[in-house]
Amino acid sequence: MRENRSVRVGARLILLLIVTATALLAPPPPLFAADAPPADADVPAMGRTWPVGLRPRVLRGWEPPATVYGPGHRGVDLAAPAGTPVRAVTAGRVSFAGRVAGKGVVSVDLTGTGDPPLRTTYEPVTATVEKGDEVEPGQVIGTVDASGSHCTAAPCVHWGLRRGEVYLNPLSLLPPWLLHQGPSRLLPVLGTRLPL
């Protein structure tokens, strides 16, 4: 009887270990829908931080237009309440900090990305930097404005990327370790010893 109980306890522990290992080794859930556009191959994954928060919710993804003036979404909308610090994703020089059509906008030309350089834009933002300022990755460049957002479901910041007049997917700037970083996972503490 005692051996039978030990075998059942051992089998349960092995099953628990298998389930735990499977959960830990499984890839994290996708950040975006399966039909989301892929990263742009000509954009280096040089970002060191998200523009807002640690891993903000993407309210609307990048939807490239079929033609230059066609409909689409030329950036991504990241959930961020008013007053949230907005950070430079990588090093660069502020090329614009001001208002465009009533919205606060900050644009940063990214260091070492060619001619013309890659340029990130953030809106609606109250700038804490000025045109010509050098910025480092993670440096606060402003805060999310209370007004001017085009998001209706939740407050957000629109993050864009382009080279010259060509719009690109800004998520391409984020390396996989930052883009797909899942939540921390703890291993269960086993209170029973395995039978020998």
Residue pairs with C-beta under 8 A, 6 or more apart in sequence:
6 195
7 195
9 192
9 195
10 194
10 195
13 190
13 192
13 194
16 188
16 190
20 187
20 188
23 185
24 185
24 187
27 180
28 180
28 181
28 182
28 183
29 182
31 58
31 179
31 180
32 58
32 61
33 61
36 61
36 62
37 61
37 62
37 63
37 64
37 169
38 169
39 45
39 169
39 171
39 172
40 168
40 169
40 172
42 163
42 168
43 118
43 161
43 168
43 169
43 172
43 173
44 113
44 173
45 172
45 173
45 174
45 175
45 176
46 90
46 110
46 113
46 173
46 175
47 89
47 90
47 137
47 173
47 174
47 175
47 178
48 89
48 90
48 137
48 138
48 178
49 87
49 89
49 137
49 138
49 178
50 56
50 78
50 87
50 89
50 174
50 178
51 78
51 86
51 87
51 88
51 89
51 120
51 122
51 157
51 159
52 78
52 79
52 80
52 84
52 85
52 86
52 87
52 144
52 157
53 78
53 79
53 80
53 84
55 181
56 78
56 79
56 80
57 78
57 79
58 76
58 77
58 78
58 79
58 171
59 77
59 78
59 79
59 151
59 153
59 154
59 156
60 73
60 76
60 77
60 151
61 73
61 76
61 171
62 73
62 74
62 75
62 76
62 169
62 170
62 171
63 72
63 73
64 72
64 74
64 167
64 169
65 71
65 72
65 74
65 167
66 72
68 165
74 160
74 162
74 167
75 121
75 158
75 159
75 160
75 161
75 167
75 170
76 158
76 159
76 160
76 169
76 170
76 171
77 150
77 151
77 156
77 157
77 158
77 159
78 156
78 157
78 158
78 159
79 154
79 155
79 156
80 86
80 144
80 155
80 156
80 157
81 144
81 155
82 143
82 144
82 145
82 146
82 155
83 143
83 144
83 146
84 143
84 144
84 157
85 140
85 142
85 143
86 106
86 122
86 125
86 140
86 141
86 142
86 143
86 144
86 157
87 137
87 138
87 139
87 140
87 141
88 108
88 120
88 135
88 136
88 137
88 138
88 139
88 141
89 120
89 137
89 170
89 173
89 174
90 110
90 111
90 137
90 173
91 110
91 111
91 134
91 135
91 136
91 137
92 108
92 109
92 110
92 111
92 117
92 120
92 134
92 135
93 108
93 109
93 111
93 132
93 133
93 134
93 135
94 106
94 107
94 108
94 129
94 130
94 131
94 132
94 133
94 134
94 135
94 141
95 107
95 108
95 109
95 119
95 131
96 105
96 106
96 107
96 131
97 105
97 106
97 107
97 127
97 129
97 130
97 131
97 133
97 141
97 142
98 104
98 105
98 127
98 131
99 105
100 123
102 148
103 123
103 124
103 145
103 148
104 123
104 124
104 125
104 126
104 127
104 142
104 145
104 148
105 121
105 122
105 123
105 124
105 125
106 121
106 122
106 123
106 125
106 127
106 129
106 141
106 142
107 119
107 120
107 121
107 122
108 119
108 120
108 121
108 135
108 141
109 117
109 118
109 119
110 117
110 118
110 119
110 120
111 117
113 163
114 163
116 163
116 164
117 163
118 161
118 162
118 163
118 168
118 173
119 161
119 162
119 163
120 159
120 160
120 161
120 170
120 173
121 158
121 159
121 160
121 161
121 162
122 141
122 142
122 157
122 158
122 159
122 160
123 148
123 157
123 158
124 144
124 145
124 147
124 148
124 149
124 157
124 158
125 141
125 142
125 143
125 144
125 145
125 157
126 142
126 143
126 144
126 145
127 141
127 142
128 140
128 141
128 142
128 143
129 135
129 141
129 142
135 141
144 155
144 156
144 157
149 155
149 156
149 157
149 158
150 158
151 158
159 170
160 167
160 170
161 167
161 168
161 169
161 170
161 172
161 173
162 168
171 179
